[in-house]
Amino acid sequence: MTSLKGTGKLIRLILRRDRWLLLVVVLWLAAAPVGLADTYQSQTAAERAEYARTSGSNPTFLALYGPLHSETAGGIVAQRVGAIPLFIGLISLLFVIRHTRTEEQAGRRELLSGTVCGRHAGLTAVLSVAFLGNLLLGLLVASGLSQNLPGSGALAVGLGFAAAGCIFAALGGVAAQLTENAGGARGIAIGSLGAFLLIRLAADTGGPGNDLSWLHWLSPLGWVTELRPFADEQWWVLLLAVALTLLATTLAFAVSSRRDIGAGLLPARLGPAEAAPALGGPLALAWRLHRGLLMGWLIAFAVLGGVFGGIAEGVGDMMKDNKDLQNVFSRIGGQEGLIDSYIASMMSLMGLVAAAYSIQAALRMRAEEENSRAEYLLATGVSRLRWIGGHLTFALLGPVVALAVGGLVAGLVHGANMGDVGGELPGILGAAMVQLPAVWVLSALTLALFGLLPRVTAAAWGGLALCFTLGQFGRALDFDQSVLDVSPFTHIPQVPGGDFTAEPFVWLLAVAAVLAFAGLATSRRRDMGAA
């Protein structure tokens, strides 16, 4: 057992480093389901039946949240929290990579290995914290929901959350063994999460019993919905989650025992002995650092656009047997209005994804600073503004390209299906591009944190989480409009199908400019590596 020696001490170290982060994340993820339970429990049976006939079978809701298995308050809550396992999985895999591959890349793992810590102590410690944290989250959710809803369904929701977190924590552990670079590990892990999300989207958007429903069984995110909380729970589905978690965990330890510290299973490609002349400036260096990340995200946006565009044609068919949906969407243009509403919602979701890329690109500045590489570069004739400008170029222009790719692919696919590419493409591409001002606000927020509070630059992810929470749950939780307006995405016009006004774009761009100026001004004056 010498390979596990020191695990307890590393667990305490992880908890000491991330205790506040873990507390905030667990409470945030547990609060939304409990708040929704209070909202829907107060509704009448007729109101819940109306929800099931309209919003509950709305293809946009099906894509975002999954199927509605029961018209009870519990069934509606179970559907509305269907997007939360995605975030739990994302947080879990990033947490595991942060305390494994990132530690190796920084050289701290090697230092610990020279002490009393065994070879597998680090991986065991972080997976233990991740598994226990997800189980704690699941129990909190179950306990909170059981105050107003049946206990068995509440437990199913909580265990579904915990299962998703444990699965992706284990997959994050596998990804951490594959490359010697933390960014590469994150790319592999997030790519797998994105693939599972796309599979679930394809399975759910057509409604229950559609020809692609079987795809649920190929995605852990689909397994969570197949637990069917508050609708004759299928507890055996948890066995699939346990099996995949154990398999991924075993694989992570097996690979870890067969590689050198600091190395990955996938060999790194050696670069040239001397830099090319084109690598002589900060912008060229930024391209070298960002190109892999950007290309990976562009592929993801192309796939996402293809899925959204491919599904759009069948959205209108869902109204044929649902008179309530027909009445709702007749007020916004009938079947065409339904498709426009679906496209606007999916492009808004794509905007949130673009913001995630932008934040990740902007955070590269802080990573370069923490690893002292920025200090070496700035010791030459490169100014701080030029160095920051190189990274900021990708944080600002990367989302432009990504949204253009996603909107273009979605427009081409949907236009081809409808036999009118020229008529459909401009509207869908425009719906994607109008998300940019909101994305840039979060980009500028990251830069402002980098300049003003560099130690908490990663708190920009909290801003993205807040935007998602307000957008997906704000109205259901009866938040005041002033609270909803905190999210920049609230101010984006719903296009196609809605009224387009320039005023919100002017204000969003002004906010982004102020935040960016504050970040640039303070970044020039503070010490590098400052806390």
N, C-alpha and C positions, 0 to 999 in steps of 0.2 A: 504493500500500500504506500510505498515511498513516493510514488508518482502523484499521490493526492495529498501529500504532507503540506501543511500550510493553508489548506483550503479555507478553514475557519477564519484565519487572519485576513485572507483576501476578501472573504465575504464582508467582514467588518469594514475593510478599506473601501469596498464598492459602496456600501451603505453610507459611509461617512462622506464620500465624494458626491453622491447623487441623492442624498436623503430628501432634500427639498424638491428636486426634480421629480423623483418617484412619487412623493406625496401629492404634488400638484396634479400630475398626470392621472394617478389613480382616482383622486377626488373628482377631477373633470370628467373622466370617462364614466364614472358611476353616477354623476349628478343628472346627466341628460335623461337616461331611462326613467329615473324616479320622478323627475319633473313631468315627463310625458304621461306617466301613469296617473298623476294627479289630474292632468288636463282631460284625458279621455275617460277616466272613471266618472267624472262629473257630467258627461254627456248622457243624453237619453238613448234608449235602444233604437229609436227612430233615427236619431242623428248618426249613430254608429252604422246603421244600415245604409244611410245615405252616403257616408264615407266609403263604405265597401263598394257601392255601385258606381261611384265616381272616382274619387282620388285613389282608393284602394286598387282599382283596376286600370288606373291611368298608366300608360306605358312609360312615362317619365318616372313615376314613382316605382314601377316595377324594375326599371333599370337601376335606379339609385339605391333602393331599399330591399328589393326582392319580393316574393309573392306574399299575399295575404291569405293565411290559412284559417282564420277565424274572424267572425264579425264582432266578437266580444271586445271589451276594452283591452284585455290582455293581448288578444290577437293583433289589434291595431298597433299597440305599443311594440310588440315583437317585430312587426314590419317596419315601423318608423325608425327603429334602432338598427336596422339591417346594415347600414353603412359603417357603424362603429367598429365591427371586427376588422375591417380594412385598416383603420387607424391603429387599432391595438396591434395588429400584425406588423405594421410599419414601424411603430415605436419599439416593439420587442426585438425585431431583427437589427435595427440600428443600435439599440442598447447593447446587444451581444457583441456586435462588431466593434463598438466603441471600446469595450473592455477586453478585447482579444487582439484582433489584427491591428487596430490603432496603437495599442500598447506595444506590440512587437515592432511596428514600423518606427516608433519613437525611441526604441532601444530599452524601454523600461522593463519589458518582459525578460530580456537577457540578464538585466541586473538582478531581478528577483530570482531567476533560476540559479544564480550564483550563491543564493542564500539557502534557507531551509525549505523553500517552496519546491514542490515536486513538478514534474513535467506537465501533468494534467490539472494542476491545482487551479490555474487561472480559468480554464474552460469550465471546470466543474463549478467554480465559485460563481461565475456570471450566469451560467445556466440555472444554478440553484436559485439565485436571486430572481431571475426572470420567471422561472416556473412558479415560485412562491408568490411573487408579485402578481402574476396573472390569476392565480388561485384566490388570492386575497381580493382582487378586483371582482372576480366572479361571485365570491361570497357576499361582498358589499352590495353588488347589484341585486343578487337574489334576495338579500335581507331587505333592501329598500323597496323592491317591487312587491314583496310579500305583505307589506303593510296595507296595500289596497287591492292586490290581485291574488289569485290562487297560488299557493305555495309551490306546487309542482311546476307550473308554467314559469314562475319566477326563477326557480332553480334551473330550469332548462335554458333560460336566457343567460343567466350568470355563467353556467358551465359552457355554453356556446362561446361566450366572450373569452373565458379562460382557455378553452381548447384552441381557438384561433391564435391567441397570444403564444401559447406553448409551442404550437406547430411552427410558427414563423421564427420564434426564438431559436428552435433547433435548426431550422434551415439557415438562419443567420450564422449559427455555429459552423455549419458545413461550408458556407460561402467564405467564412474567415480563413478556412484552411486552403482555399484554392489559389489565391493570389498573394503576392507579397506586398501588395498595395491596398490600403484601406479603401480607397476610392473604387478600385476594381471590385473588392468584396461587396461594397454597398451596391454597385451597379448590378452585379449578379443577383444579389438578394432581392433588390427592388424590382429587377426584371422578372424574377419568378413570381413575385407578388402581383405585378401588373398582368402577367399572363393568366394567373388564376382569376384575377378580377375580370378580364375580358371573357373568359370562359363562363363565369357566372352571369355577366351581362347578356351574353348570347343565349343562355339558358332561360333567363327570366323575362326579357323584354316582350316576348311574344305572349306572355300570360301563362297561367297554369295549363298543363296538358298540351303545350305546343310541341312541334316536332323536334325541338332542340332541348327539351326539358331534361333529357338523360345526361346532358353535359354537367348537370349539378354534381354528379358523382365523380367528376374529374377534377373538381376544385374544392379545397378545404373551406373556402368561403361559401360554397354551395352546401357543404355538409352542415354548416351552422344553421341555414334556413331549413334543412331537412330534419332538424331536431323537432320542428313543428311545436314550439312552445304554445301552451294554452289550446292545443288542438290535437289531443291524443298523442302526447309526446313519444317520439321514436328514440328511446334512450340508447338503443344499440348503435346508433350513429356515432356515439362517443367512442366506441371501440375503434372506429376508423381513425379518429383523431389521436387516440393513445398509440395505436400501431404506427402511424406516420411519425409521431413525435419520437417514439423509441427508435425507429429505424434511422431517422435523421441524426439523432443524438449518438447512436452507435457508430454511424458513418463518420461523424465529426471526430470522435475519439480515435477511430481507426486511422483516419488520415493524419491526425495530429501526431500519432505515435510513429509515423513513417516518414516524417519530413524534418528537416533541420529548422531550428529556431530562426525566424526571420525569412525563411523561404516559403514558397507556396507549392501546391501540387502542380500547378501550371507553371512551367518555367518562364522566367522573365526574359524578354528579348534584349540582347546587348545592343546598346546604341553605338554610334560611331565614336572613334577616339577624339575627334575634334568637331566642334560645332560648325554647322554650315553658316556661310555669310548671312543668310536670311534670318538667322537666329540672333541677330545682333542688337535687337531692340526689345523693350518691355512688351510691346504689343505682340511681337513674334513669339516671345517666351510665353505670354499668356495663351496664345493659340496652341502652343505645344502642350500646355498644361490642361487646357479646357477641351481640346478637340475630341478626345475619347468620350468624355461626359456628354458633350453636345451631340455627337453622332448617335450615341445610345438613346438619348432623349428624342432625337428626330425620328429614329426608327419607331420608338414607342408612340409618338404622336401620329405617325403614318398609320400604324396598326389601329390606334384608337379612332382615328378619323374614318378608317375603312369600316370598322365595326359600327360606329354611330351612323354612318351613311347607309350601310347595308340594312340596318334595322329600320330606318326611317320609313321605307316604303310600306312595311307591314303595319306601321302604327295606325294608319287610318282604318285598316281592316278590323281593328278591335272595336270600333264603334258600331259595327253592323248589327250585333246582337245585344247592344247595351243602349237602351233609349235614354237613360240618365246621362251617359256620356255624350250622346248626340245632342241633348238639350244644353248641356254645359258648353260644349264646343261650338254649337251653332251660333252662340253669341260672339265668338271670335273667328268666325269664318268657316264653320263646319269642319270637314275632314282636312281641308287645307290649313285651317286654324290649328287643329290638333297637331299636325306635322310641324307647323311653325313653332308651336309651344314646345314640342319635344326637342327640336333643333336648338332653340334658344336655351333650354335647360342644359342640354348636353354641351353646348359651347361654353356656358358658364362653368360647368364642371371642368372643361378643358382649360379654362382660364385659371382655375385653382391649381391644376397640374402644372401649367406654365409658371405660376408663381413659385411652386415648389422647386422647379429647375432654377429659376432666377435666384432664389435664396441660396440654394446649394452652390451656384456659381459664385455668388458674392462672398460666401463664407470661405472660399478658397484663399482669400486675402488673409483671414485670421489664421488659417492652417499654415500658410507660408510664414507668417510672423511667429507663431508658436514654435515652429521647427527651426527657427533662426535663419532660414534661407532668404527671407526678405532683408534681413540685416546685412548679409553678405552682398546682396544686389545693390542695396542703397549705399553701400560703402564706395561704390563706383560713382560715375557721373550721372546716374539715373536719379531724377527727382522723385519725391513721393507722389506727386500728382501724376507723373507719367506712369509710375508703377501701378497706382490705384486705377488710373484710366484704362490700362490694359485689361485688368480683371473686370472693371465696370462695363467695358464694351460688350463682353459676353453676357454679363448679368442683365443688360438692357436690350441688346440686339438679339441675343439668343432666343428669348421668348417671341420676338417678332418672327423669326424664321420658323420656330416650332409651331406657333399658332397658324402661320401661313401654310405650313405643310399639313397640319391636321385639318384645317378648313378646306384646303384644296382637295385633299384625298376624299374627305366626306362629301364635298360638293360633286366631285367627279363620279363617285360611286352612286350617290343618290340620283344625280342627274341621269346617269346611264340607266339606272333601274326605271326611272320615270320616262325615259326617252326624250329628255329635254335638258341636256347638260348646260346649254347656254342660258336657259331660264333659271335653273336651280343653283348653279355654281356661284354667281355673284352674291346672292343673299346669304348662303352658308359661309362663304369666305368672309363676308362682312361681319357676320355674327361672331366669328372667331376673332377677328382683328379688333373689334370694339372692346374686348377684354383687356387690351394692353394698358390703358391708364391705371386700372386697378392693380394689375400686375406690377407696374412700375412703382406704385406707392409702397408695396412690400419690398421691392428691390431697394428703394431709397431708405426705408426703415432699417434694413440690414446695414446699409452703409452708415447711417446715423449712429446705430449701436456700435459699429466698429470704431467710429471716431470718439464717441462720448463714453461708452461703457464697454470696452473691448472684451472684458471677461464674460460678459453676458450677451455677446453677439449672437449666439445660438438661440437666444430668446425670440429671434425673428420667426422661428418655427411656431412659437406660441401665437404670434400674430396670424399666421396662416391657419392654425387650429381654431382661433377665435372666428375668423372669417367663415370657415366651414361650419362651425357650430351655429353661428347666427343665421347663415344661409339655409341650413338644412332643418334646424330645430327652433329657430327664433320665433316664427309665427305660431307654430304649434304650442310653444310654451307661453304664448301671449306676451312676448316682450314688447315694450313700448317702441314706437317707430324711432325715437331718438337713440335707443340702444341698437336697433338694427342698422341705423345709419353709420355706426362705427365702422362697419365693414365697407371697404371701397367698392366691393362687388354689388352692394345694394343699389348703388347709384348708376350702374350700367343699364342703359335702356334694353328692353327685351326685343331683340331683333333676331330673325325676321318676325313680322307680325305686329310689333309695337311701334310707338311713336319715337322717332329719333330726335333728340335735342342736343345741342352742343354744350349747353351750360355745365352739366356734370363733368364733362371731359375737361373743361377749362379749370374747374375747381380741383379735380383729381391731379391734373398735371401741375397745378400750383403747389399742392401739398407735397407731391413728389419732389418738386424743385427745392422747396424749403428744407425738406429732410436731407436731400442730397447735398445741398450747400452746407448744412450743419455738419454732416459727416465729413465732407472734404476739408472744411475749415479746421475742425478739431483734429483730424488725422494728421494734418501738417504740423501741428504744434505739440502733440503728445510724444512721449518717449516710446520707441519701439519696444515691444515686449511688456509694455506697462499693463498693470492689472486693472 
